[in-house]
Amino acid sequence: MKVYKKIEYQTSHDRLEKIICDVCKAETTNEWKSRDTDEVKIEISMREGTIYRMTDGYDYNEGEGTKTHIDLCPDCFKSKLIPWIESQGGVPHTEEWNY
């Protein structure tokens, strides 16, 4: 669960205050970064709906639908989700990246 705070300054926007793991309820204010890592990005979501792509030369879409997501901490991702996926016959794919 992501917790946002409404910020009012000329224009209003939501600022991410913290992330709470939906499984173990661990909390972070730094997006799960540690002294060993500069980036930890966990994205688990499903979008479904209808998108109408405009063909009149304009570069925009319209549509509607739903997005279902879950927020997991790195520990729950590694120790709970990955073993469950494997127990269902899934094979997680790990890639190395380098800039």
N, C-alpha and C positions, 0 to 999 in steps of 0.2 A: 504494500500500500504506500503510495506516495502522498505526502502531506505538503500542501502548498499554503502560502500566506499571500493574501491580496496586498499588493503594493500600489499606493496611490501617489503618483508624481507625474504631473502633466497628463500622462495616460496611465490607465490602470492595467496591471498585469499580475500574473501569479508567479511567485518565486518558489522554487523547490526548497522546502525547509528540512525535510528528512525523508528517508525511505525506511519502511518497516517491512521486514520479511513476512510474507503471508503465511509461512509455515511455522517458523520458530519464534517469530516476533522480535528478532534482533533489530536494532535500529542503527542507522548511520546518517550523518550529516555531510559526509564527503563521498557519497556514491561508491562505498565499499573499497575505497583506495586504502593502501597501507603504506608503511615506510618502504616496502619492497616493490610496490607497483604504483605507477602513475595513472593507470587506466584499468578499470574493471567495468565491463558493460555486459549486463545480462538482460536479454530481450526475449520474452516468451509471450507471444500474442497471436490472436487470430482476428482478421478483419473479414467481414462478409457483408455483402450488400450489392447495390447497383451503382455503377458509375456510367454517366452519360458523357462520352467524349465528344466535344464539339468539333464539327467539321467545317465551320465557316471561316477558318483562318485564325481564330483566336486561340491562344494557348491557355486554356483553362478547362477544368472538368467540373461537373456537377454530379451529385449523387447523394445517396443516403445508405445507412447501414449501421452495423454495430461493430465494436472492437472489444474483445475479451482479452484481458491480460492478467498476468500474475507477477508479483515482485518477489524474487528469491534472493537471499544472500548467497555469496559464493560457497559457503559450507553446505547449505541445503541443496544447491545446484549439484555440487560434486558428490555429496554423501547420500542424497535422497532421490533427486530427479534422475541422474545418470544411471544408478543401479536399477531404478524402476523401468526406465526406457529399455535397458538391456534385458531385464526380466520379461519384457513383452516382445523380445526378438529384435528390437531396434539396435542400430549400430551408430553411436555418436561419431561424428567426424571432427578431427582436430587438425587445424591448419596452423602453420607458423606464418608470422607476418613480420616484415621488416621494412622500415622506411629508408 
